[in-house]
Amino acid sequence: MIHQKQIEGLLQKQELTDYKWIDPKEIVVAQWVRVKCYFGCSDYGLGSCPPNTPSVNECERFFKEYKNALIIKLYKFADKDAYPSDWSREMTHKLLGLERAIFLMNHPKVFLLNQTCCTLCSDCSGNRLDCHDKRNARPSPESFAVDVYQTVQKVGMEINVVANNPGDMNRIAILLIE
């Protein structure tokens, strides 16, 4: 049995107030997302990013093993050319703490798709095998081929491309629970 009210209390405690419970079957997985990682993302090849992640088909199968998930939306006014790494690291630690607390509530399958590519270490080893923090490194939704825009819009949440720089940046985390 999922402890929805207790989990919502944990979210409030972490000041993660913009979230939505979803059926993981609503997560849209698409090949184009992986191609955008390959051609266009400077983090491609790093520890928790492709090609160090399952194939697109394996990601799609993975989501089918879950019955409950949370989409957690984070906001930050930021300059696209100066990514707010300290803020991102703080959010990652909050999300990892939430994942751990849910695990301890007897939800052993809980798994976080982090709101960004892993930013835990300032000196990334550049590959999964030599990762300095394997225990806490988590992939982003995009590295698991999630079409974040379509998924978020499909469940009735709003998300926009950052059109102005600096501007309001939305970051999306997905917490798979059971």
C-alpha positions as CSV (number, residue, x, y, z in Angstrom):
1,M,0.0,0.0,0.0
2,I,1.3,3.4,-0.9
3,H,1.6,6.0,1.9
4,Q,0.4,8.9,-0.2
5,K,-0.4,11.3,2.6
6,Q,2.9,10.6,4.4
7,I,4.8,11.2,1.1
8,E,2.9,14.4,0.5
9,G,3.9,15.5,4.0
10,L,7.6,14.8,3.1
11,L,7.2,16.8,0.0
12,Q,5.8,19.8,2.0
13,K,8.6,19.5,4.5
14,Q,11.2,19.7,1.6
15,E,9.2,22.7,0.2
16,L,8.5,20.7,-3.0
17,T,5.0,22.0,-3.5
18,D,4.4,21.7,-7.2
19,Y,3.8,18.0,-7.9
20,K,1.3,15.6,-9.3
21,W,0.6,11.9,-8.8
22,I,0.5,10.0,-12.1
23,D,0.2,6.5,-13.5
24,P,3.7,5.7,-14.9
25,K,1.9,4.5,-18.0
26,E,1.4,8.2,-18.8
27,I,5.1,8.7,-19.1
28,V,5.9,9.3,-22.8
29,V,9.1,7.7,-24.0
30,A,10.5,8.7,-27.4
31,Q,13.5,7.9,-29.5
32,W,13.9,11.6,-30.5
33,V,14.8,12.4,-26.9
34,R,17.7,10.1,-27.0
35,V,18.8,11.5,-30.3
36,K,18.7,15.0,-28.7
37,C,21.0,13.7,-25.9
38,Y,23.4,12.3,-28.5
39,F,23.4,15.4,-30.7
40,G,23.1,18.5,-28.6
41,C,23.8,17.8,-25.0
42,S,27.2,18.6,-23.6
43,D,26.6,16.0,-20.8
44,Y,26.3,13.1,-23.3
45,G,28.7,10.3,-22.1
46,L,28.9,11.4,-18.5
47,G,28.2,9.0,-15.6
48,S,24.4,9.0,-15.5
49,C,23.7,10.0,-19.1
50,P,23.5,8.0,-22.3
51,P,25.2,5.8,-23.4
52,N,25.5,4.8,-19.7
53,T,21.7,4.3,-19.4
54,P,19.4,1.6,-20.7
55,S,18.2,1.6,-24.3
56,V,15.0,3.4,-25.2
57,N,13.0,0.2,-25.3
58,E,14.4,-0.9,-21.9
59,C,13.5,2.4,-20.4
60,E,9.9,2.0,-21.7
61,R,9.7,-1.5,-20.1
62,F,11.2,-0.2,-16.9
63,F,8.3,2.3,-16.4
64,K,5.8,-0.5,-16.8
65,E,7.1,-2.1,-13.6
66,Y,5.6,0.8,-11.6
67,K,2.1,1.7,-10.6
68,N,2.6,5.1,-9.0
69,A,4.8,8.0,-9.7
70,L,5.2,11.7,-8.9
71,I,6.1,14.5,-11.2
72,I,7.9,17.2,-9.2
73,K,8.3,20.6,-10.8
74,L,11.0,22.9,-9.7
75,Y,11.4,26.6,-10.6
76,K,14.5,28.8,-10.8
77,F,15.0,32.2,-12.4
78,A,18.3,31.6,-14.2
79,D,20.7,32.5,-17.0
80,K,20.9,29.7,-19.5
81,D,24.6,30.5,-20.0
82,A,25.4,30.3,-16.3
83,Y,23.6,27.2,-15.1
84,P,22.8,27.5,-11.3
85,S,24.9,24.5,-10.2
86,D,24.7,25.2,-6.5
87,W,20.9,25.4,-6.6
88,S,20.7,22.3,-8.7
89,R,22.9,20.4,-6.3
90,E,20.7,21.5,-3.4
91,M,17.6,20.3,-5.2
92,T,19.3,17.0,-6.0
93,H,20.1,16.5,-2.3
94,K,16.4,17.3,-1.4
95,L,15.2,14.8,-4.0
96,L,17.6,12.1,-2.9
97,G,16.5,12.6,0.7
98,L,12.9,12.2,-0.3
99,E,13.8,9.0,-2.2
100,R,15.5,7.6,0.9
101,A,12.7,8.5,3.2
102,I,10.2,6.8,0.9
103,F,12.4,3.8,0.7
104,L,12.4,3.6,4.5
105,M,8.6,3.7,4.4
106,N,8.8,0.1,3.0
107,H,8.8,1.2,-0.7
108,P,12.0,-0.7,-1.9
109,K,11.3,0.0,-5.6
110,V,11.4,3.8,-5.3
111,F,13.7,5.4,-7.9
112,L,14.4,9.0,-8.7
113,L,14.8,10.4,-12.2
114,N,16.7,13.6,-11.2
115,Q,15.8,17.1,-12.3
116,T,19.1,17.4,-14.2
117,C,22.1,15.5,-15.3
118,C,24.1,14.5,-12.3
119,T,25.8,17.5,-10.7
120,L,26.9,16.0,-7.4
121,C,30.6,16.1,-8.1
122,S,32.4,19.2,-9.5
123,D,35.0,16.8,-11.0
124,C,33.0,14.2,-12.9
125,S,35.0,11.2,-13.9
126,G,33.2,11.1,-17.2
127,N,32.0,7.5,-17.0
128,R,29.8,5.3,-14.9
129,L,32.5,2.8,-13.9
130,D,34.7,5.5,-12.4
131,C,31.8,7.5,-10.9
132,H,32.8,9.1,-7.5
133,D,29.3,8.8,-6.1
134,K,27.6,5.8,-7.7
135,R,25.2,5.4,-4.8
136,N,23.6,8.9,-5.3
137,A,24.1,9.4,-9.1
138,R,20.7,9.4,-10.7
139,P,19.7,9.8,-14.4
140,S,17.5,12.6,-15.6
141,P,14.1,11.9,-17.1
142,E,15.6,12.8,-20.5
143,S,18.5,10.3,-20.1
144,F,15.7,7.7,-19.7
145,A,14.2,8.9,-23.0
146,V,11.3,10.7,-21.4
147,D,9.6,13.3,-23.5
148,V,9.3,15.7,-20.5
149,Y,7.2,18.3,-22.3
150,Q,4.6,15.9,-23.6
151,T,4.5,13.9,-20.3
152,V,4.0,17.0,-18.2
153,Q,1.4,18.5,-20.5
154,K,-0.4,15.2,-20.8
155,V,-1.1,15.1,-17.0
156,G,-2.3,18.7,-16.9
157,M,0.8,20.6,-15.7
158,E,2.3,23.5,-17.5
159,I,5.9,23.7,-18.8
160,N,7.5,26.0,-21.3
161,V,10.7,26.4,-23.2
162,V,12.9,29.1,-21.7
163,A,12.4,31.8,-24.3
164,N,14.1,34.7,-22.5
165,N,17.5,34.8,-21.1
166,P,17.7,35.1,-18.2
167,G,14.3,33.6,-17.5
168,D,12.1,31.2,-15.5
169,M,13.5,27.7,-15.8
170,N,11.4,24.7,-15.0
171,R,13.1,21.5,-13.9
172,I,11.2,18.2,-13.8
173,A,12.0,15.2,-11.5
174,I,10.1,12.0,-11.6
175,L,9.9,9.8,-8.6
176,L,8.8,6.2,-9.3
177,I,7.3,4.6,-6.3
178,E,5.6,1.2,-6.8
